[in-house]
Each structure stands twice: as C-alpha cells, then as structure tokens.
Amino acid sequence: MKGLIIKGFKLFMVSAGYIFLSAIYFDSLWKSVLAIQLGSLIGVGFLSLWFYYGFKMCVGFKDGLLVGTVGAAGGIVLTVLSILLLLQNTPDGGPFFIMIPWVYPFLGLFNVIPYFGMINNYLPHLSVVIVVLLTAVGSWLGKRQNEEKQSVFKTR
C-alpha cells in the first residue's frame, strides 16, 4: 500500500511538472491560433502520460485506481472546490475558474472537441475522472501483458 502511494506521489509530481510547462506554453502563446491547435498534442500527451505510467506500473486495475487517485489529487481537490462553489450558486461561473491550473494541458483539446452543450461546461471536471481511469486501465493492461509474458516463459 505504501509503495502504491509513493508511485501515486511520483505521478502527481510528474503531472504537476507537465501542467506547469503547459501553463508556460499556453500563457506565452495564447494569442496564436496555431499554437492553440498544436496544443491539442499537449493534451493528448498529458492523457498518454497517465496511461503510460499505469502501463509501466503493472499493478492491476484496483491498485491503478489508487495510484491514479493519488496522482490526480490536485485535480480532485480543485474539482471538489469547484463543485462546492457551484452548489452555492456563485455568480458568473466563478467555480469554473478554480479548475484553470488543472485544465492547462487540455486547453488545445477543448478547442478541438466539438461543442456538446452542457457537457462541455464540465469537461475539466470529467478530465479528472478520465485520467484516473486511464491510469487504472493502463495498469490493468500492463499487468495482463506481464502475466502473458510470464506464462509464455513458463511453458518453454
């Protein structure tokens, strides 16, 4: 259990660095349409980071959920604060601005994704769930592949 939390903290630090670099990229180039479109690669890279980290851990789905949850702790805290403020009916979308630090890597993707009405308002909140699930699925697939490799070597 302690090892999983340490792995989750490492994922948290890697993702925080990625978010920080994304913030620098988008803050410096926010007026450039081309930079925002190229920013969609940053979003895909961020999602790939979570999947790849889970895949390399090979701990299974349930433990991957734990690691992903610890890794996304910052996004989870921001999501909870945002939803609590939303429930208090604060004016003019104030709660959505709380999610800005978490959303930086996704800015390019949010501009590419077609508008589906109400769901687009909650994409930052859903992105937290998506990255946790990506970590768990990647970890499950990595464990499965590792078990298949071991079974092949046992039969030889």
N, C-alpha and C positions, 0 to 999 in steps of 0.2 A: 504494500500500500504506500509506504513511504517513497519507494522508488518511482511509483506512478505519479505521485505529487511532484517529485523532483523533475520528472520528464515533462509534466504539465507546466511547471515553472519555466523550464528551458524553452518550451514552445511559446509561453507568454512573452519571454524576453525577445525571442526571435521575431514574433509578430509585432511587438512594440517597436522594434527597430525598423521593420518593414513599414509600419504605419508612419513612423517619424520621417523616413525617407520619402514616402508617398506625400506627406504633408508638404515637405520642401518642394517636391516636384510640382504639385498642383498649385501651391501658393505662388511659386515663381512664374508659372506659365498659364495661369488661369484665363488669360485673355485670348490665348491661342486655341483656335478650334482644332487644329491638327494635333496639338499636344493633348487636348482632352480626348480626342479619338484614339490616339496612341495610348492614352491612359487606360483604355479598356484592357490592354495587355497587362498592365499593372494589377488590375482586378483579377484577371484570370491567373496571374502569377501568385497572387495572395491566396486564392482558393486552392491552387495547386500546392502551395506550401503546406497547408493544413492536411491535405490528402497524403502528400509525400511523407510528411512527418509521421502520420499514423501508419502508413505502409511500412516504413522502416522500423517502427517500434515492434510490430508483430505481437501485440498483446491480446487481441480479440476485441469483439465489439463492445462488451460491457466496460472493460478497462479502458478502451479507447474513448468511450464516452466520458469517463472520469478525467482522462488526460486532456481531452478537448475542452471540457468544462473549466478545468483549472487554467488552461491556456487562454481561454476566452473570458477570463474573469473580469477584465476591464470592460469588455463589451457587454457582459451580463450586468455589471453594476450600472453602466450608462443606460442600458435598456430598462432596468427596473426603475431608475430615477425618472427616465423619460415617461414611462407609463404611469408612474405615480403622479407626476405633474400633469399629465394628460387627463387623468381622472379627476383632478381638482379644477378642471375647466379653465386653465390659464389661457389668456387671450393670444391670438395671432400665432399659433403654432410654436410657442416658446419651448415646449418639451422636445420638439424635434431638433432644436439646435444643440441640445445636450449630446446628441449622438454624433456630432461632427468629428470628434477625434477618431472614433471607430470607423467612420464612413470614408475617410480619405482614400484608402486603396480602391474603393468601389466607385468613386466619382465618375470615372470613364465608363464603367459598366452601366451605371444608372442613366447615362446619356444615350447609350446604345439600346437598352431594353425598351421595347415598345410600352406605351402607357396603357395600363390595365385598370385605371380608375383608382379605387380606394387602396388596392394592394400596393401600389407604388408609394403611397404615403408611409407604409410600414416596412418597406424593403430594408432599411437599416436595422430594424428590429429582427426581421426574419434572417438577415445575414448572420446574426449571432448563432441562431439555430442551425443554419446551413453549415457553418464552419465546424461546429461541434459534431454534426452528423458526418461531415466529410472526414474528420479525424477518426471517428469510430469505424466508418466503412473502410477507410484505408487500412486501419489497424486489423480489421477482420480479414480483409483480402491478403494482407501481408502474412498474417498467421496461417491462413489457409494455404498460401503458396509455400510457406516454410514447412508446413506439415507434409505437403505433397512431395517436396524435395527430400525430406527425411524418409518418407515411405519408399521412394524410389531407391534410395541408397540401402535401405534395409533389405529389399528384395534381391539386391545384387550379391 
